[in-house]
């Protein structure tokens, strides 16, 4: 009886060890690229107050929406040129603002932007 019990424990430990080794070697793919962090704040050009509900999108599809403090943050894979678009997507909730495009050439690891939008 003891022999079956020991055999079961050793067999279970061997199986979990094999799974651990497999996961360590062939597990989840790693992101080996150095991502770029885009962050900043969007404000009204006339009042200087932060604007909530502005969609910040990048030419490769990455996007974020500004918080109640007008702040945004998102990550992207490395780019030679970043074409950012700031667009009012919440309609009249916080006023209506004109869209704005910004280009950042050869962005580094961190890109911090302060954007002012004009009211329509």
N, C-alpha and C positions, 0 to 999 in steps of 0.2 A: 504494500500500500504506500509506504514511504517512497519507494522507488518511482512509482507513477507520479506522485506529487512533485518530487524533485525534477523529474523529466519534463513535466508540464511547465514548471518555473523556468528551467534552463531553455526550453524551446521557446517560451514567450519572450524571454530576454534576448535570445538570439534573433528572433523575428523583429522585435522593436529596434535592435541595434542595426540590423540590415536596412530598415526603413529610414533610420536617422542618417546613415551613411548615404543612402540614395538621395534623400532630401538635401543634404549638404553638397553633394556633387551636381545634381541635376534639378534642384528645386526651382523656386521662383526666379524668373529672369531679373537681372540687375540692370539698373539704369546707369550706364557707364559714362553718359554724357554729362557735361557740366551745364545744368539748367540755368536759365536766366530768370531772375526774379524781377518782375515789373510791379511797382507800387507807386502810390502817390495820392494826391488829393485833387478833387475837382471843385472849383468855386465859381460863383457868379461874378462876372466881370464888373457889374454895376454895384452890387452890394458887398462883395467880398465874402459872403457867407457860403458854407459848404452846400453842395447839391447832392441830394439822395436820388437814386434811381437812374443814374447815367450808366449806360452800358459801354464798357471799355473792351474793344475787341482788337485782336491782332490778325494780321494777314494769314497766319497759319491755322486759324480757328480757335485759338485760346481766347477766353473772354472772362470778364467779371463784371459785377454791377456795384456801383458805389453804395456805401453804407450811409447811415443817417449823418455821419460826420464827413461825408463826401470822399471817404477813403476807399481805395481799391488795392487788391494784390492778387497776382496770379503768376504761374510759372510757365515757361516755354522752353522748348529745345533751342539750342544755339542757332542764331540767324545772322546773316551778314547785314541785313537791313530789316528793321522792324517798322511796319506801317500800322500805326495805331489809329483807331477811329473812336471818337467819343460821341455818343448818340443818346438823346433823351428818349427813353423807351416807356416811361411811366405816364406819358401824356401830360395833362394839366395838374397832376397831383402836387407838384412842387414848382409850378410855373413851366413855361415852354422855352426850351433852349435850342439854339442852332447847333447842328452837328459840327464837329471839328476833326480834321485829320492832322496827324503829327508823324513825322518820319524820324527815326533814330538810326543813324548809320553806325554799323559795327558796335552794337551794344555790348557792354561788359557783363560781368556776373550779376551786378545789381543796377537797375535803372529806376531812378526816382524822378517822378514828374509832378510838377505843379501846373495844372491846367485851369484856365479861365474861359468860361463859355459866355457868349452873349445871349441875351434874351431875344426871342423872336418878336 
